[in-house]
Amino acid sequence: MRITDIIRKKRDGYALSEEEINFFVNGYVNGEIPDYQISALLMAIYFNDMNDEETVFLTKAMLNSGEKVDLSKIDGVKVDKHSTGGVGDKTTLICAPIAAACGVKIAKMSGRGLGHTGGTVDKLESIPGFNTSIDRERFFDTVNRTGICIVGQSGNLCPADKKIYALRDVTETVDKICLIASSIMSKKLASGSDKILLDVKVGSGAFMKDLPSAEKLAETMVKIGDDAGRKTRALITNMDIPLGNAVGNALEVIEAVETLNGNGPEDLTLVSVELAANMISLATGESVEVCRHKAQNAIADKSALKKLTETVKYQGGDERYIYDPSLFKRAKYSLDFLCKKDGYIAHTDVEKCGIACVCLGAGREKKEDKIDYSAGLVFNKKTGDKVSCGDVIATLYASEENLFEGAIKELSEAFEISEKEPKKRELILKTVE
């Protein structure tokens, strides 16, 4: 078997066999096939696609390229939750403690932020002392004791995906559904949980810009999970509006704590409760409606907040910051972004808002970039709100004044002001299972 034959076959629009997919994945991981040939193959896949069977084969090949986590030392049903990424998406910090308060076990491996979307690990590491690199036994013990443990992804987990994704990132082949689905699901299956909940974002701040693409991605991932014997469900949620009001690591942790105290923004609370309800439902088999009441009660009686505090403590973090979020370091400088005309915010380019936060120091352009935990922005007005000239749409936070210029430029192009009030769009667009 030759890699050139596989490239030509996919170039000409034919489906690859399981043997051929295993050959190129293993050959690339082992250093037997060079970057330039896999790059050519990725571009052929980008233009000619993979069918459902090929996507499953690719997922399995990447899954089998490294270690698989055995969670049998953790008691109870383990549910994993994954988001495809969005601006202001701090839902894991809310829905995981809620689900844990209702008896669900969450042994979660999360990623760091890259580009305009934030990473759960970065948000948690804004809490002084919080350790996302604990050893396997401590990981198991923390979940058994508190119900939750969130750590960074293991370097030995799906090394094929890591290598292939790095190539996709520099060859403009990231946004292909078969490649996105196999990348996500290989890591989710390797992580060892019994059930998987997927939060597929759609809109200007997401990978998937339109609903049909989001539906296709959700359906593909659910099928992969179910075929692997892991009950999988997907919620398609709106990322045409920033989720909550805060964007930026410490700012988002503060907002998550406010939400668990029952004082969070309406949109963030609704999406987080719905995600938690589905996690509980997957674990217990109860209806989502019943589980939604359980999730709401876990906020009302503060049991979810207690779970977050316990997790922070067991992972080395200073739990005082959960009791009193005012302890978080604040950025040295702030600047208000003002509305230029009267009307309604008809549309928000959420990706530009995310890029503005990167300009402020809250995100990364490259993996090795350092981030400023205190940087970010807080919205005062969002899509659908009535605004007047001079109103503060958002307040920006940075540690250096010269960082505001780039952020303001992005925000100046992010908001469409209209005389007509826009129609309200639903936050939960569809459930796929």
C-alpha positions as CSV (number, residue, x, y, z in Angstrom):
1,M,0.0,0.0,0.0
2,R,1.3,3.5,-0.9
3,I,0.3,6.9,0.4
4,T,0.3,8.3,-3.2
5,D,-2.3,5.8,-4.2
6,I,-4.5,6.8,-1.3
7,I,-4.1,10.5,-2.1
8,R,-5.0,9.9,-5.8
9,K,-8.1,7.8,-4.8
10,K,-9.5,10.5,-2.6
11,R,-8.5,13.2,-5.1
12,D,-10.6,11.4,-7.7
13,G,-13.6,11.3,-5.3
14,Y,-13.6,7.7,-4.2
15,A,-14.2,6.4,-0.6
16,L,-11.3,5.1,1.4
17,S,-11.3,1.7,3.1
18,E,-10.7,1.2,6.8
19,E,-7.3,-0.4,5.9
20,E,-6.3,2.7,3.9
21,I,-7.3,5.1,6.6
22,N,-5.4,3.1,9.3
23,F,-2.4,3.1,7.0
24,F,-2.1,6.8,6.5
25,V,-3.0,7.7,10.2
26,N,-0.5,5.2,11.7
27,G,2.1,6.1,9.1
28,Y,1.8,9.7,9.9
29,V,2.0,9.2,13.7
30,N,5.0,7.0,13.3
31,G,6.9,9.5,11.1
32,E,6.8,7.3,8.0
33,I,4.6,9.6,6.0
34,P,5.7,13.3,5.6
35,D,3.6,16.4,6.3
36,Y,3.3,17.4,2.7
37,Q,1.6,14.1,1.7
38,I,-0.9,14.3,4.6
39,S,-1.5,17.9,3.7
40,A,-2.3,16.9,0.1
41,L,-4.7,14.2,1.4
42,L,-6.4,16.6,3.8
43,M,-7.1,19.0,0.9
44,A,-8.5,16.1,-1.2
45,I,-10.8,15.2,1.8
46,Y,-11.8,18.9,2.1
47,F,-13.0,19.1,-1.5
48,N,-14.3,15.5,-1.9
49,D,-15.6,14.8,1.7
50,M,-15.8,11.6,3.6
51,N,-18.9,9.5,3.9
52,D,-20.3,8.4,7.2
53,E,-18.4,5.1,7.1
54,E,-15.1,6.8,6.3
55,T,-15.7,9.3,9.2
56,V,-16.2,6.4,11.6
57,F,-13.0,4.7,10.4
58,L,-11.0,7.9,10.8
59,T,-12.4,8.4,14.3
60,K,-11.4,4.9,15.3
61,A,-7.9,5.2,13.8
62,M,-7.2,8.4,15.8
63,L,-8.8,6.9,18.9
64,N,-6.5,3.9,18.7
65,S,-3.4,5.9,18.1
66,G,-2.8,6.6,21.8
67,E,-4.0,5.8,25.3
68,K,-7.6,5.4,26.4
69,V,-8.7,6.5,29.8
70,D,-10.2,3.8,32.0
71,L,-12.7,5.5,34.4
72,S,-13.8,2.2,36.1
73,K,-12.3,3.4,39.4
74,I,-14.9,6.2,39.5
75,D,-18.2,5.1,41.0
76,G,-21.5,5.9,39.2
77,V,-22.4,7.0,35.7
78,K,-19.8,9.3,34.1
79,V,-21.1,11.9,31.7
80,D,-18.9,14.1,29.5
81,K,-19.9,17.4,28.0
82,H,-18.2,19.1,25.1
83,S,-18.8,22.4,23.4
84,T,-17.7,23.2,19.9
85,G,-16.6,26.6,21.2
86,G,-18.0,30.1,21.4
87,V,-17.5,33.6,22.8
88,G,-18.4,33.9,26.5
89,D,-19.1,30.1,26.7
90,K,-18.4,29.4,30.4
91,T,-21.2,26.9,30.7
92,T,-19.0,24.0,31.9
93,L,-18.3,26.0,35.0
94,I,-22.0,26.1,35.7
95,C,-23.6,22.9,34.2
96,A,-20.9,20.6,35.6
97,P,-21.4,21.6,39.3
98,I,-25.2,21.5,38.8
99,A,-25.1,18.0,37.3
100,A,-22.6,16.9,40.0
101,A,-25.0,18.2,42.7
102,C,-27.6,15.9,41.2
103,G,-25.4,12.8,41.4
104,V,-23.7,12.8,38.0
105,K,-20.0,12.1,37.8
106,I,-17.9,14.4,35.5
107,A,-14.4,13.3,34.8
108,K,-13.6,15.9,32.1
109,M,-10.6,16.7,30.0
110,S,-10.8,20.2,28.6
111,G,-8.7,22.3,26.2
112,R,-7.2,25.8,26.2
113,G,-8.5,28.7,24.2
114,L,-7.1,29.4,20.7
115,G,-8.2,32.3,18.5
116,H,-11.5,34.0,19.3
117,T,-13.0,31.1,21.5
118,G,-12.0,30.7,25.1
119,G,-10.9,27.5,26.8
120,T,-12.2,26.0,30.1
121,V,-8.7,25.2,31.4
122,D,-7.7,28.9,31.0
123,K,-10.8,30.1,32.9
124,L,-10.1,27.7,35.8
125,E,-6.5,28.6,35.9
126,S,-7.4,32.2,36.5
127,I,-8.4,31.0,40.1
128,P,-5.1,31.2,42.0
129,G,-3.6,27.8,42.7
130,F,-6.0,25.8,40.5
131,N,-4.2,22.8,39.1
132,T,-5.3,21.3,35.8
133,S,-2.4,18.9,35.6
134,I,-3.0,16.5,38.5
135,D,-2.0,12.8,38.2
136,R,-4.5,10.0,37.3
137,E,-5.1,8.7,40.8
138,R,-5.7,12.2,42.2
139,F,-8.1,12.8,39.2
140,F,-10.1,9.7,40.1
141,D,-10.1,10.5,43.8
142,T,-11.3,14.1,43.2
143,V,-14.3,12.9,41.0
144,N,-15.2,10.3,43.7
145,R,-15.1,12.9,46.4
146,T,-16.6,15.9,44.7
147,G,-18.4,14.6,41.6
148,I,-16.2,16.7,39.3
149,C,-12.6,17.0,38.1
150,I,-11.5,19.1,35.1
151,V,-8.0,18.7,33.8
152,G,-6.1,19.6,30.7
153,Q,-5.9,17.0,27.8
154,S,-3.3,14.3,28.1
155,G,-0.5,14.5,25.6
156,N,-0.9,10.7,25.0
157,L,-4.6,11.0,24.2
158,C,-5.2,10.7,20.4
159,P,-1.7,11.8,19.2
160,A,-2.9,11.3,15.6
161,D,-5.6,13.9,16.1
162,K,-3.0,16.3,17.6
163,K,-0.7,16.0,14.6
164,I,-3.4,16.1,12.0
165,Y,-5.1,19.1,13.6
166,A,-1.9,21.0,13.6
167,L,-1.7,20.5,9.8
168,R,-5.4,21.4,9.3
169,D,-4.8,24.6,11.2
170,V,-2.1,25.8,8.7
171,T,-3.6,24.3,5.5
172,E,-7.1,25.9,5.8
173,T,-8.8,22.5,6.2
174,V,-10.2,23.0,9.7
175,D,-13.9,23.7,8.9
176,K,-14.9,20.4,7.3
177,I,-17.6,18.5,9.1
178,C,-16.1,15.0,8.7
179,L,-12.7,16.2,10.1
180,I,-14.3,18.2,12.9
181,A,-16.5,15.3,13.9
182,S,-13.7,12.7,13.9
183,S,-11.4,15.0,15.8
184,I,-13.9,15.8,18.6
185,M,-15.3,12.3,18.9
186,S,-11.9,10.5,18.9
187,K,-11.0,12.5,22.0
188,K,-14.4,12.1,23.7
189,L,-14.3,8.4,23.2
190,A,-10.7,8.1,24.5
191,S,-11.7,10.1,27.6
192,G,-13.7,7.1,28.8
193,S,-17.1,8.5,30.0
194,D,-20.2,6.4,29.7
195,K,-22.4,9.1,28.1
196,I,-21.6,12.2,26.0
197,L,-23.5,15.5,25.7
198,L,-22.4,17.7,22.8
199,D,-23.1,21.5,22.7
200,V,-22.9,22.4,19.0
201,K,-22.7,26.1,18.6
202,V,-24.1,27.9,15.5
203,G,-23.9,31.5,14.4
204,S,-21.3,34.2,13.8
205,G,-19.2,33.3,16.9
206,A,-19.0,29.5,16.0
207,F,-17.3,27.2,13.6
208,M,-20.7,26.4,12.1
209,K,-22.2,29.6,10.7
210,D,-25.6,28.1,9.6
211,L,-28.1,25.7,11.1
212,P,-27.9,23.0,8.3
213,S,-24.2,22.7,8.9
214,A,-24.6,22.5,12.6
215,E,-27.3,19.9,12.3
216,K,-25.0,17.8,10.0
217,L,-22.1,18.0,12.5
218,A,-24.4,17.1,15.4
219,E,-25.9,14.2,13.6
220,T,-22.5,12.9,12.5
221,M,-21.0,13.1,16.0
222,V,-24.1,11.5,17.7
223,K,-23.9,8.6,15.2
224,I,-20.2,8.1,15.9
225,G,-20.8,8.0,19.7
226,D,-23.8,5.7,19.5
227,D,-22.0,3.3,17.1
228,A,-19.2,3.1,19.7
229,G,-21.6,2.1,22.4
230,R,-21.7,5.5,24.1
231,K,-25.1,7.1,24.3
232,T,-24.6,10.5,22.8
233,R,-26.9,13.5,22.6
234,A,-26.4,16.9,21.0
235,L,-28.0,20.3,21.7
236,I,-27.6,22.9,18.9
237,T,-27.3,26.3,20.7
238,N,-27.3,29.9,19.5
239,M,-23.9,31.6,19.2
240,D,-25.1,34.5,17.1
241,I,-25.2,36.4,20.4
242,P,-22.4,36.3,23.1
243,L,-23.4,34.0,25.9
244,G,-23.8,35.9,29.1
245,N,-22.3,39.4,29.5
246,A,-18.6,38.6,30.3
247,V,-15.9,37.5,27.9
248,G,-12.4,36.9,29.4
249,N,-11.1,34.3,31.8
250,A,-11.5,35.7,35.3
251,L,-14.5,37.8,34.2
252,E,-16.2,34.6,33.1
253,V,-15.5,32.7,36.3
254,I,-17.0,35.6,38.3
255,E,-20.1,35.5,36.1
256,A,-20.3,31.7,36.5
257,V,-20.2,32.1,40.3
258,E,-23.0,34.8,40.0
259,T,-25.1,32.4,38.0
260,L,-24.7,29.6,40.5
261,N,-25.7,32.1,43.1
262,G,-28.9,32.6,41.1
263,N,-27.9,36.1,39.9
264,G,-26.6,35.3,36.4
265,P,-27.7,36.6,33.0
266,E,-31.0,35.1,31.8
267,D,-29.5,33.6,28.6
268,L,-26.5,32.0,30.3
269,T,-28.7,30.6,33.1
270,L,-31.1,29.1,30.6
271,V,-28.5,27.4,28.4
272,S,-26.5,26.1,31.4
273,V,-29.6,24.7,33.1
274,E,-30.6,23.0,29.8
275,L,-27.2,21.5,29.4
276,A,-27.1,20.3,33.0
277,A,-30.7,18.8,32.7
278,N,-29.6,16.8,29.6
279,M,-26.5,15.6,31.5
280,I,-28.6,14.4,34.4
281,S,-31.1,12.8,32.0
282,L,-28.4,10.9,30.2
283,A,-27.1,9.6,33.5
284,T,-30.5,8.7,35.1
285,G,-32.8,8.0,32.2
286,E,-35.3,10.5,33.5
287,S,-37.1,13.0,31.3
288,V,-35.3,16.3,30.5
289,E,-38.3,18.1,32.1
290,V,-37.9,16.3,35.5
291,C,-34.1,16.9,35.3
292,R,-34.6,20.5,34.5
293,H,-36.4,21.0,37.8
294,K,-33.6,19.2,39.6
295,A,-31.0,21.5,37.9
296,Q,-33.0,24.6,38.9
297,N,-33.2,23.4,42.5
298,A,-29.5,22.8,42.6
299,I,-29.0,26.5,41.9
300,A,-31.7,27.6,44.3
301,D,-30.4,25.6,47.3
302,K,-26.7,26.4,46.5
303,S,-25.7,22.8,46.3
304,A,-24.2,23.4,42.8
305,L,-22.2,26.3,44.1
306,K,-20.9,24.1,47.0
307,K,-19.8,21.5,44.3
308,L,-17.8,24.1,42.5
309,T,-16.2,25.3,45.7
310,E,-15.3,21.7,46.6
311,T,-13.7,21.1,43.2
312,V,-11.7,24.2,43.4
313,K,-10.4,23.2,46.8
314,Y,-9.5,19.6,45.8
315,Q,-7.7,20.8,42.7
316,G,-5.5,23.2,44.8
317,G,-7.4,26.4,44.1
318,D,-8.2,29.1,46.6
319,E,-11.9,28.6,47.3
320,R,-12.1,32.1,48.9
321,Y,-12.3,33.4,45.3
322,I,-15.6,31.5,44.9
323,Y,-17.0,32.8,48.1
324,D,-15.9,36.3,47.3
325,P,-15.2,36.9,43.5
326,S,-14.1,40.5,44.3
327,L,-10.8,39.0,45.3
328,F,-10.0,38.4,41.6
329,K,-7.3,40.7,40.2
330,R,-8.8,43.5,38.2
331,A,-7.2,44.9,35.0
332,K,-5.3,48.1,35.4
333,Y,-7.2,50.0,32.7
334,S,-10.8,50.1,31.5
335,L,-12.6,51.8,28.6
336,D,-16.2,52.2,27.6
337,F,-17.3,51.4,24.0
338,L,-20.1,53.8,23.2
339,C,-23.0,53.5,20.8
340,K,-22.9,55.9,17.8
341,K,-26.6,56.1,17.0
342,D,-30.2,55.5,18.3
343,G,-32.0,52.3,17.5
344,Y,-31.8,48.6,18.2
345,I,-28.8,46.2,18.1
346,A,-30.1,44.1,15.2
347,H,-27.1,41.9,14.8
348,T,-23.7,41.2,16.5
349,D,-20.7,39.7,14.8
350,V,-19.7,37.6,17.8
351,E,-16.4,36.5,16.2
352,K,-15.3,40.1,16.1
353,C,-16.1,40.5,19.8
354,G,-14.0,37.4,20.5
355,I,-11.1,38.8,18.4
356,A,-11.4,42.1,20.3
357,C,-10.8,40.1,23.5
358,V,-7.7,38.6,22.0
359,C,-6.5,42.1,21.2
360,L,-7.0,43.0,24.9
361,G,-4.8,40.0,25.9
362,A,-7.6,37.6,27.0
363,G,-6.9,35.1,24.3
364,R,-4.2,33.5,22.1
365,E,-3.3,33.7,18.5
366,K,-0.7,30.9,18.9
367,K,-0.6,28.1,21.4
368,E,2.5,29.4,23.1
369,D,1.0,32.9,23.7
370,K,0.5,34.0,27.3
371,I,-2.8,35.3,28.3
372,D,-3.9,38.0,30.8
373,Y,-6.5,36.5,33.1
374,S,-7.9,39.9,34.0
375,A,-8.5,41.1,30.5
376,G,-11.7,41.0,28.5
377,L,-15.0,42.9,28.1
378,V,-18.4,43.0,29.8
379,F,-21.5,43.8,27.6
380,N,-24.0,46.3,28.9
381,K,-26.2,45.9,25.7
382,K,-26.7,42.9,23.4
383,T,-28.6,41.9,20.3
384,G,-32.3,43.0,20.6
385,D,-31.6,45.8,23.1
386,K,-32.8,49.3,22.4
387,V,-29.8,51.8,22.5
388,S,-29.3,55.5,22.3
389,C,-26.3,57.5,21.0
390,G,-23.8,57.6,23.8
391,D,-24.9,54.4,25.6
392,V,-22.2,52.1,26.8
393,I,-22.4,48.9,24.8
394,A,-19.5,47.3,26.5
395,T,-16.7,48.0,28.9
396,L,-13.2,46.8,28.0
397,Y,-10.5,45.7,30.4
398,A,-6.7,45.5,29.7
399,S,-3.4,45.8,31.5
400,E,-1.9,48.1,28.9
401,E,-3.7,51.1,27.4
402,N,-2.2,50.6,24.0
403,L,-4.2,47.4,23.6
404,F,-7.6,49.2,23.4
405,E,-7.0,50.5,19.8
406,G,-7.2,47.1,18.1
407,A,-10.1,46.0,20.2
408,I,-12.1,49.2,19.5
409,K,-11.5,48.7,15.8
410,E,-13.0,45.2,15.9
411,L,-16.0,46.3,18.0
412,S,-16.7,49.2,15.7
413,E,-17.5,46.7,13.0
414,A,-19.3,44.2,15.2
415,F,-22.7,45.8,15.9
416,E,-25.4,46.5,13.4
417,I,-27.8,49.2,14.7
418,S,-31.3,49.3,13.1
419,E,-34.4,51.4,13.6
420,K,-36.5,48.2,13.6
421,E,-36.5,45.9,16.6
422,P,-35.2,42.5,15.6
423,K,-37.1,39.2,16.2
424,K,-36.0,37.3,19.3
425,R,-34.1,34.2,18.4
426,E,-34.3,31.0,20.5
427,L,-31.2,30.0,22.4
428,I,-31.8,26.2,22.2
429,L,-32.4,25.5,18.5
430,K,-32.6,21.7,18.3
431,T,-31.9,18.4,20.1
432,V,-30.3,15.6,18.1
433,E,-30.1,12.0,19.4
